[in-house]
Amino acid sequence: MKQSQTLIPTLKETPADADVTSHQLLLRAGFIRQNFSGVYTFLPLGKKVLNIVEKVIREEMDAIGGNEVLMPALQSAELWHESGRWDKMGPELMRLNDRHDRAFVLGPTHEEVVTSIVRDEVRSYKQLPLTLYQIQTKFRDERRPRFGLLRGREFIMKDAYSFHLTDESLDESYQAMYDAYSRIFTRLGLNFRAVIADSGAMGGKDTHEFMALSEVGEDTIAYSTESDYAANIEMAEVYDDYTPATETPLTLEKVATPNQKTMQEVADFLAHPLEKGLKTLLFKADEQYVLVVTRGDHDVNDIKLKHILQAETVEMASEIEAREQLGADFGSLGPIAVNEEIQVICDLAVKSVANVTCGANEDGYHYVNVNPARDFGTFTYEDIRFIQVGDKSPDGKGVIAFAEGIEIGQVFKLGQFYAKELGAEVLNDQGRSETLTMGCYGIGVSRTLAAIVEQHHDDAGIVWPKQVAPFTAHLVVVNSKNAEQSALGDTLYQQLRDAGVAVLYDDRKERAGVKFAESDLIGLPVRITVGKKATEGIVEVKERTDDEKQEMSLEQLMAYVKTI
């Protein structure tokens, strides 16, 4: 492609509203342009990278028996009512009405549509297992679109869905998809981890996220320093190896703690370490009140709480509700003498404490010398806290460290939820109707492009891995007004193309400094410079990842390009 004949609108200055590196560089290098908040146009270079990413995805999906389809972005609201997600998805769901006032959805995902297709078209177990996938634009009404392609209102996604009669068959497809995703992200040059995750609004259980490691990631990964264990911090189990306290239980006492609201304030006031206090929080789970107790130095994990209670929604109770139910404001709540209608759950760490402090359910008062087994009413122990750096890894190998990650893919075992709600059944080998079970598998295609840039750049610009670069070589003529240089540039351009090398040819009548700066900004793997030695048939070759420059004859150059 001749640079004079394409659209690469580079920017010298970084746009003020571009907060992360990928957003800044993709804008500056002319790969994308923002239409409005959260919505972008992919310009020629950006579209070429998208095409490469999609090609890799298609190859790996087809290799495991995936069948590509293209479903409508505009979906009937009736399907979303059938699944029950019309209300569950909340304000992120893009809703609209046509001229006849019929309700529709701009699809954020396609479980409803694909399940309805299989329900109507697949009749027999002989047609299973079946995996359908697509690469398509999705829509979500993000409250705060940010970070460019990492969180937008409109984005490109690969979503796949598998259909089965047995859990064993689903397990096989899940593992095949997991392995395919690992190959895809490896081929794209990403440093990633597959982590245990929460399925969220997608439903189902048994799910892994694929996280590209990056400081700008919005998710925290908890991983072992000595094994391959990794989980989203929301799902990381805590290893139950607490050492039981050996103290002799002391007499329970209620003491005044005026104006001491936080755990740290109470600990300082009573002159004990933070872990010698109990933190008590009141939650509402599907409108039922639940009192959760952790050690003072631990934090409640509401995702774990939601799973333990098998609740649709879990949220903190208000201070008004806390006073109505327990008789005190936040800061003075505790698990002693609680109404039996309120479920009490204590974290596993609480099992090993003795003579600790907790709120007395009376403003300005706390109990000291609290011993849970003696002083609490009915309660249960559960793993209910967030894991912390330095905790023992759940697999017993090494300790936990944290890293930030960008979610680029996720695999789910959906089970029978959508099939039951939408009536997707087939005849089994005995001629009886049986409900299908499903898997769902997504890759954020446009987000993956941004993640690659987050991991592959330097101070000068993008550094594309060779396998995803929009062009392999950047052919730069230093002075396009010079006849010898221009002629050699034209000759090389044709020879490289004939050799199958994807080449961007900077034939513009522009200053050399501008060309070189833009070449580094665009970040193609190899730059071939035609300059003063054009009359000798000598060019300069430089790889984007290396400062060293080499002079080569045309014969040496063509041998070199075959190696790349």
N, C-alpha and C positions, 0 to 999 in steps of 0.2 A: 504494500500500500504506500503510495506517495503521500508524504505529509502535506503537500500543497493541495491535495485533493480530498482531504478528510477533515473532520471537525475535532480538534483537540484544543479547546480553549483553556490554556493554562493560566494560572493566577500567580502573581509575584507575592502577594500578601495573603496571609491566612484569614479567612472570613471570621468575623468577631464571634459568630454564634456556633462555631465548630469547636467542640470541647475536647474531643478525643482525636488521637493521631490518625486513625483510619478515615474519619470524617474529613479532617483537614487535608490529608494528602490526596484522597480521591477527588475532592473538589479542586484542589490546586493543580493536580496533574490532568484534569479534564476528563475524568472517567465518569463522573455523575454531575447532575445539577439538581438543586432543590426546586420543585414547583411550588410547594407550600409545606408547612410544618408536617414532617413525617411522610412526605410523598416525594419521590425522586424519579428523574429521567436518567436512564443509562445511556450515555453517549457512546460513540463507536468503540472506544477502547474498553469501557465498562461492559458493553454487551459481548465483546469477544471473550473476556474473562468469564462472564456468566455462561457462555456457550461451552467453554472448556470444563467448568465445574459440572454443568449439567451432563456433558458427555461422559465424564467419569462416573457420575451417579447412575446414568442409564446403563453403562456397561456392567456395573456391579449388580444393579437390580435385575437385569436380564440374565446374568450368570446364575442367579439363584431362583430363576423361574418366575420372576415378576412379569406382569403384563401391563404395558402402559396404556392408559386411557386418558381422556380429558373430559372432566365433569364440569358442569356449569358453575360459574362464580355466583350467579344469581340463583338463590335457593328459595323454595317455598317455605313460608312460615309454618305451614301445616306439619311438615316433617319435624321441625324443631319443637312444636307442641307435642307431637307423638313421643319424642324422646324425653320430653320434660326439660330440655335445656333452654327453651325460650326465656324462661325466668332465671334459671341458674347462671347463665352466662353473664347476666347483668349488663351494665352500660357499655362494656367493650364490644358488644354485638352490634354491628352496623345494620340498622333496620330501616326499611323504606316501604312506601306504598305506591302502587301504580295509579293510573287515572281512574280505575274502578274501585279504588280503596282496598285492594287486596294487598296483604302484607307479605313482604319478602325480606330476605337476609342476604347481605353480601358475605359470602362464606369465609369464616376464619379457619375452618377445617371442614372435612367432608364425611364424617362418620354417618350422618343421617342419609345423605345422598347415596353413598356407596352401599349402605345396608339395604336401602330400598331397591337398588338395582339388583343386588344378589337375591333379595327376597322374591323379586318378580321373574328373574331369569334362570336361577339355579334350582333344580328340582330334586336331584339325586345325589347321594353320597359319592357316586362314581365321578362326579365333577369336582370333588374336593381332594386335597386342599387347594385353595385358589388364592393367589395374591394379585391384587390390582394396585397400580400406582400411577401417579401423575406428577407433573411439575407445572405449577400454576400460581397465579397471583392470589394472595389472600388479603383479608381486610380485618383490622381490629381498631376500634375507636379508642386508641391510647389516650389516657388523660394527659400525659406529658411525653410526647414523642421526643426522643433525644438520642444523642450519639450517632447521628446519621443513619446508616443502614442497620445499626444494632438494635434500634427500637423505633419502628415506624408504624404508620397507620396502614400502609400498603407495602407488602413484601412478597418475595417469591419463595415458595416452599415446595419441597418434594414430600408428598404424603402417600403412604402405602398402607394397605389394609389386607390382612389375611383372614381366611374363613376356614373353619375346621369343625369336625364332629367330636373330636376328643381333645382333652388337655395335653395328651402326649404329642399329638400332631401340632398343636399350638406351640409347645415347648421346642419342637424341632425347627419350626419357622422362626421363632423368636431368636434362637441361637444362630440360625443362618443369617438373619438380618443383623444381629449384633456383630457377627464376624464381617459381614459386608460393609457395615458402617466403619469398622476399624480399618478395613482396606481402603475405603473411600478417603477418610481423613488422612491416612498415611500417604496415599498417592497425591493428595493436595498439599503435602508438605507441612502439615500442622502438628504442633506439639499439643497433645490432647490426653485426657483421661476419661475413661468410662466410669461413671459414679452411680451408686444407688440413689434413687430419687423418689420424689412424691409425684403421683399422677395428677394431682390437682383437679381442675374442672373436667379433665378428660375422662375421669372415671377409671375403674379397673385397679389392678394391683400388679406387683412385680414389674418394675420399670427402671431403666437406666438412662441417665443423661450422658451425652458426650460433650465434654467441656474443653474448649480451647483455652489453655492457660494464658492469662493476661491480667495485668494490673487493673485494667478498666472493666473487668468482668463484674457483673451485678450479682453473681452467685459466689458463695464461699464453699470451697471443697475441703473436707476433712480427709486427710490421707495418712497412711502409716509410713513411718520412716524406714521400715524394714520389710514391707510386703507390698502386694499390689492392691491392698484394701483401699477403697476410696468411696466417699459418699457425699452427697449434698449435705451441708451442715444440718439441714432440717430433718434429715433421715438417718444421720449417723447414730448408731446405738452406742450406749455407754457401757463399757466393760464393768461388770459387777464384782469388783474385788476390793471393796471397802473394808478397812480394818475395824472391827467392832471396838467401841469405846470400853475401857476397863474401869472407868470411874464408878464409885459407889453412888447409887441414886440418892440425891438429896431431897429435902422436903420442898414441895412446890410452894412458891411464894408469888404474890402479886405486888409489883413495885410501881411507883409513879415514874413516868418518863415524859414529863411535860414538854410539849412542842417538838418532840423527837419523831420525825415523820419517816425518814428513810432508814434502810437497813444499816447504812454506815453511821448515821447519826445515833441510832440506838446503840450500836456496837461501841462507839466512842463514849457515849454517855455512861454505859455500864462497864466500860473498860474491859471488853473481851474482843477477840478477833472476829471477823465477819462470819467465818464458818461456824461460830458458836451460836449464831442466831438462825431462826427459821423464817423464811419468807412465805407469806400466805397471800394468795391471790384468788379472787372470786371470778369465775367464768360463767357464761351462759352457753350451753351446748343444746341446740335445738330447743331453746326456751327453758331448759332445765338447769338449775344452778349446781355448779361443781366447785368445790374448794380445793385448790392445788397448793401443796406445801413442798418447798425445796429448801435446801441449805442456803444460808444467806449469801454465799459466794457463787451460787448457781442461778441460771435463768431458766424460766419455764419455756418449753418448746411446744407452742400451740398446735403445730402440725402433728407431733406425736400424740398430744392430747386428743385431737380430732380422730386419729386412727384408733386409739384405745377405746374411745367412746362410740366409735362407728357413727359419728354425727355428721350431718350435712353441713352445719355451720358451728363454729366456735368463736366466741368473741368475749373480750373483757366486759364484765358487768360495770355499770356506771357507779359513781360514788353514792348516788341516791339509792340505787338498788342494794349496795353494800350495807348502807345504814338500815334499810328496811329489813334485810335478811339477817344481819349479824349485829346490828346495834352500834356500829362504829364506822368512822371514816377510814379510808385507806391509810396505812401506816400503823393501825392498831388492830388489824384483823388477826385472828388466830384460829386454830383447829380444836380448841378445848371447849366442851359444852356447846356444840353446834347442833342446830335443829336436825333431827334424823332424816328429814326430807332432802337435806343437802348432802350430796355425795362428796366424800373426802378422799382425795388421792394424794399419797405422799411419794416423793421420789425415792428411788432405791437408796440413795445416800443417807436419807433420814433414818433408815433402819439401824445405822451404826453410830448414831449420836447419843450423847447422854448429858444431862444437866445443861440444856440449852435454853435459849430465850425465844418467846413468841408473843405475838399480840394477845391482849386479854379481851378483845371485842368490847373494849371500853376506851373512849378517847383519852389519850395521855397515860395509859397503863399497859404494862407488859408482865407476862409471867416469866420467872426465872426458875432454874432447876427443873426444866421440863424434860420428861422422859416419855416418848411417844407411846410405847406399849402400855405404860401405866396410866397416862393422863388423857389420851385421846379416846374418843368413842369408837364407833365403827369406821374403819378406813381400810384402804388397800395400798399395797406398794406397787409402783410401776416405774419403768424407765421414762421419765417425764421431763428431763432437762436437756439443754443444749450441751453437746460435747465441747470440751475446751482443749486448747493447745497444751500438750504435755500429758493428757489423759492416756491411759493404756489403750492401744488399738483394740477394737472389738474382736479381731481375730486372734488376739493374744500375742501378736508379733510387733514389737516396736512400740513407739508412742505416736500420738497424733500431732500433725502439723497442719497448718492452713495454707491454702492458696486461693487466689481469685480466678474465676473462669467465666468464659462466655459460652452460654449454651448454644451449640450448633446442631445438635440432633438429640432425639429421644425415642426410645422404643418402649412400648406398653403391651402388657397383656390385659386386654379389655374384658375378657370373659364373655358373658352372655347378656350384658346389660342392654346394648343397643339392639341385639337380635331379638330379645324378649319384647322390648318396647315397640319395635317395628314389625314384629311377627315374621322374622326370617327363619324359616324351617326348611328342611329337606327330608326326603324319605331315606331311612337307613337301610341296611342290608336285609332287614326283616320286613320292610315295607311300611314301617311306622314313622310318623312325623317326629322329628327331633330338632330342637333348637340349636342353631349354630353357636360356636364360640369364636371370638375374634381377637386379632392383634392389630395394633396401630403403630406406625413407624414414620417419624417426621425428620426432615432435614431442612434447616433454614438456609436456603441457597444464597440469597443476597446477604444474609448475616455471615455466612461462611466466607464470602468474598471479603467482607470487612475484617473478619478475624484473621485471615491470611495477612492482610496489610498490618494489623496490630502486631503480628509476630515477625513480619519481614519488612523492616524499614531501617533507615539510618537518618542522620541529620540532613542529608541532601535530598531524600525522597524515598519512594517505594523501592524495595528490592524483591522483585517477583521471583519465586522459585521457577526454575526452567519449565516444570511440568504444567504450570498454570499461566505463564506469561502470555499476554495477548499477541506478542510477536517474540521470536527468539532473538533476532538481531536488530539493532538500530544502526542503520547505515547513514552516516553524517558526512555531507560534503561541506568542508570548512568554508569555501568561497564558491558559491554557485555561479558567480559571474565569471570565474576562471574557466576557460574552455576546456583545458586539460582535465581539471578536477571534475567538472560537470560530465565530461565524456566518460571518464573512468567510473564515476558514480553510476551513470546509466548502464554501463556494461556490467558492473558488479551486481547491480540490482536485478538485472535479467538473469545472470548466472546463478545467483543465490536462489532466485525463485525456481529456476529450472532444476536446481539441486534439491528442491523441496524444503528450503528454509523459509520460514515465515519471517518476512523482513519489513520493517517500517523504514522508509527512505525519506530522510530529511533533505529534500531538494529545494527548500525555501531560500529566498534571497534575504537572509537574516544574518545578524552578526554571530560570529563563532561562539562568543561567550554565552549568548542567549541559547544557542543550539545545545551546547554542552550542559548548561544548567537545566534545561528542560529535559534533556536525555536522562540525567541523573534523577530528576523528579519523576519521570514516567517509569523508570526502573527496569528496563528490559535487560535480560541476562548478559548480552554481549553488545558492545559498541564497536563498530568498524568505522574508522575515520579516514576519509580521503582528504589529504592535505598537500603540503608543498612537494612531497615526493611522488605525486601522481604521475609525473612524466617518466619516472623510473619504474612505475608499476608497483610501488610500495605503499602499503596502507598500515595504519596503526590499529591494533586490536586490544581492547580492554574489557575484562569481565566486570560486571557490576559489583561483585563481591570482593574484588581485588583492586588495589591501587596500582599494581604493576601494569605497564603498557608494553606491548610487543610489536615490533615491526615485522611485517610478513609480505612476501611476494604473493601474487595472485594464486600461484600454484600452491604455496604453503597455506594460504587462506582457505582454499577449497578443501584441502585435506583436513584442516582444523575444523571447519564447520561440520564435516561428516561425524566428528567425535561428539558433537553437541546436538 
